[in-house]
Amino acid sequence: MNDSTTNRVTSLLAAYWLRNPAACDTPEGIHRWWMNGRPDVSVGNVEEALIAMIGKGLVERRVTGERSIYRLRAGGHRDALEALA
């Protein structure tokens, strides 16, 4: 994946979480529902952006059975999300 696509998807995710801070979903669900299945964004792009956001300490991954669910980490991350959005 290229960095510009990851940055664009990270920005889309940050904007979504600013509007919906309690939202959580799988990468597939995020692609389908949060991004309306955008053809210019793949599930792999979503996963890459989520990994980048985990690295920044903004997102956490919870494993439930065979699935991974992603959500915002608890704490005041609004400024960091706004900078990414």
Residue, then its C-alpha position, 0 to 999 in steps of 0.5 A: m500500500n502506498d503512504s498517500t492512500t494510507n494517509r487519506v484513509t487515516s484522515l477519513l477514519a479520524a473524521y469519522w471517529l470525531r463524529n462518532p467516538a463510540a463507533c467500533d467495527t471490523p475492517e470489513g465493516i468499516h469499509r462497508w458502512w463507514m466508507n460506503g464501500r468506496p471503490d477507491v479504498s480497499v479493506g487492506n487500505v483500511e487495515e493499513a490505516l488502522i495499524a498506523m493509528i494503533g501505532k500513534g496510540l489512537v486506536e485499539r484492537r480487540v480480538t473476539g473469536e476469529r474477528s478483530i474489532y477496532r475502536l478509539r482508545a480511551g482518553g483525550h485524543r480529540d486534538a490528535l484526531e483533528a490533526l489527522a482529519 
